[in-house]
Amino acid sequence: MIVKRSILRPPVSAEPAAHPAATAGSSAAAWGLVLIRLTFGLLMAGHGAQKVFGWFGGGGPAATGRGFEALGYRPGEVFAVIAGLSEMLGGLGLALGFLTPLAAAALIGVMINAVVTVTGPRGLWVMDGGAEYNVGIAVVALAIAAVGPGRLAVDRFFRWRDGGWTAAAVALALGGAGAALSLGL
């Protein structure tokens, strides 16, 4: 009898009961997202620091600027600093989960530029100098904007903490606009 069953058994929830530790941000998914953010974010921050400060074996603004001029960016040193700051600040933002849609936009914009000017004409695979690496970074940045930085992020206090279509669209639109602007100058 249905009535008897409902009296003797507690109702079954469609949602599993949240484990107290999971609600505190210690779930495997939360920590997995931190690992992705830290890895890609800090690698990109270091890559930008090579351009801006000459750290980690980088050429700094002068040497990197000469490379940018050879690609058609003038003045090369200015574009090298813009690219380096975009990578460095975007990477740090991604690593911290801070202003995540804007951090993702910065990385997406730089990666679009890299694909258009350097790696795209060489094909897909990185062993041929292709776009594989740049596409991977852009997609990771866009995906983090889409899913949100997670509970273990500075953005947990802001409404874009959970990502979503709007956050992803903002990241993609601003990254694309920034790339179009720099490619058009």
C-alpha positions in Angstrom: 0.0 0.0 0.0 1.4 3.4 -1.0 0.3 5.2 2.2 1.8 2.6 4.4 5.1 2.7 2.5 5.4 6.5 2.8 4.8 6.3 6.6 7.4 3.6 7.2 10.1 4.8 4.9 11.5 8.3 4.7 11.0 9.9 1.3 13.9 9.4 -1.2 15.4 12.6 -2.3 16.5 13.1 -5.9 19.5 14.9 -4.5 22.1 12.9 -2.7 22.8 14.2 0.8 25.7 16.5 0.8 28.7 15.3 2.8 29.8 18.1 5.3 33.4 18.0 4.0 32.2 18.4 0.4 30.3 21.6 1.2 33.4 23.1 2.7 35.1 22.9 -0.7 37.2 19.7 -0.1 35.6 17.6 -2.8 37.7 16.0 -5.4 36.1 18.1 -8.1 36.9 21.4 -6.2 40.5 20.3 -5.7 40.7 19.1 -9.3 39.6 22.5 -10.5 42.3 24.1 -8.3 44.9 21.9 -9.8 43.9 22.9 -13.4 43.7 26.6 -12.5 47.1 26.5 -10.7 48.9 24.5 -13.5 47.7 26.5 -16.4 47.5 29.8 -14.6 51.0 29.7 -13.2 52.6 28.4 -16.4 51.0 31.3 -18.3 52.1 33.8 -15.6 55.6 32.5 -15.9 55.4 32.7 -19.7 54.3 36.4 -19.4 57.1 37.1 -16.9 59.6 35.9 -19.6 58.3 38.7 -21.9 57.9 41.5 -19.3 60.8 40.9 -16.9 63.1 38.5 -18.8 62.7 35.9 -16.0 62.9 32.2 -16.5 65.2 32.5 -19.5 63.0 35.0 -21.3 64.2 37.8 -23.5 62.4 40.7 -21.7 60.7 43.5 -23.5 63.6 44.4 -25.8 64.4 40.9 -27.2 60.8 39.8 -27.2 59.9 43.1 -28.9 62.2 42.4 -31.8 60.5 39.1 -32.3 57.1 40.8 -32.3 58.3 43.4 -34.8 59.4 40.5 -37.1 55.7 39.3 -36.9 54.5 42.7 -37.9 53.6 44.2 -34.5 54.8 47.7 -34.3 56.1 49.0 -32.0 57.2 45.5 -31.1 58.3 46.3 -27.5 54.9 47.7 -26.7 53.1 44.7 -28.0 55.5 42.4 -26.2 54.7 44.1 -22.9 50.9 44.0 -23.6 51.1 40.3 -24.5 53.3 39.6 -21.5 51.1 41.4 -19.1 48.0 39.7 -20.5 49.7 36.3 -20.0 51.0 37.2 -16.6 47.9 38.9 -15.1 45.5 36.5 -16.9 47.5 33.5 -15.6 47.6 34.8 -12.0 43.9 35.6 -12.2 43.2 32.1 -13.4 45.4 30.5 -10.8 43.7 32.5 -8.0 40.3 32.2 -9.4 40.1 36.0 -9.4 38.1 37.9 -12.0 38.0 34.6 -13.8 36.1 35.7 -16.9 38.5 38.6 -17.5 41.5 36.4 -16.7 40.2 33.9 -19.3 39.6 36.7 -21.8 43.2 37.8 -21.5 44.6 34.3 -22.2 42.1 33.7 -25.0 43.1 36.9 -26.7 46.8 36.2 -26.6 46.3 32.6 -27.8 44.2 33.8 -30.7 47.0 36.2 -31.7 49.6 33.4 -31.4 47.5 31.1 -33.6 46.9 33.7 -36.3 50.4 35.0 -36.5 52.7 32.1 -35.5 51.3 28.6 -35.0 48.2 28.4 -37.2 50.0 28.5 -40.6 52.1 25.5 -39.4 49.2 23.2 -38.8 47.8 21.7 -35.7 50.5 19.6 -34.1 53.1 21.3 -31.8 55.9 19.1 -33.1 55.5 20.9 -36.4 55.2 24.3 -34.6 51.4 24.2 -34.9 48.6 25.5 -32.9 47.9 22.6 -30.6 49.4 24.2 -27.5 47.7 27.6 -28.0 44.3 26.0 -28.8 44.6 23.9 -25.6 45.3 26.9 -23.4 42.5 28.9 -24.9 40.0 26.1 -24.5 41.1 25.5 -20.8 40.6 29.2 -20.1 37.2 29.3 -21.8 36.1 26.1 -19.9 37.1 27.5 -16.6 35.1 30.6 -17.3 32.2 28.4 -18.3 32.2 26.1 -15.2 33.4 28.8 -12.8 36.6 28.8 -10.8 35.1 26.6 -8.0 34.6 27.0 -4.3 38.4 27.3 -3.6 38.8 30.6 -5.4 38.7 34.3 -4.7 35.7 34.7 -7.0 33.6 32.5 -4.6 32.3 35.8 -3.2 31.1 37.1 -6.6 28.1 36.2 -8.7 30.3 34.7 -11.6 31.7 32.1 -9.2 29.6 29.5 -10.8 30.5 30.4 -14.3 27.8 29.8 -16.9 27.0 30.8 -20.4 27.3 34.5 -19.7 30.7 34.3 -18.1 32.0 32.1 -21.0 30.5 34.5 -23.6 32.2 37.5 -21.8 35.5 35.7 -21.8 35.2 34.7 -25.5 33.9 38.0 -26.7 36.5 40.1 -24.8 39.3 37.8 -25.8 38.2 37.9 -29.4 37.8 41.6 -29.4 41.2 42.1 -27.8 42.8 39.8 -30.4 41.0 41.6 -33.3 42.1 45.0 -32.0 45.8 44.0 -31.7 45.8 42.2 -35.0 44.2 45.2 -36.7 46.7 47.7 -35.4 
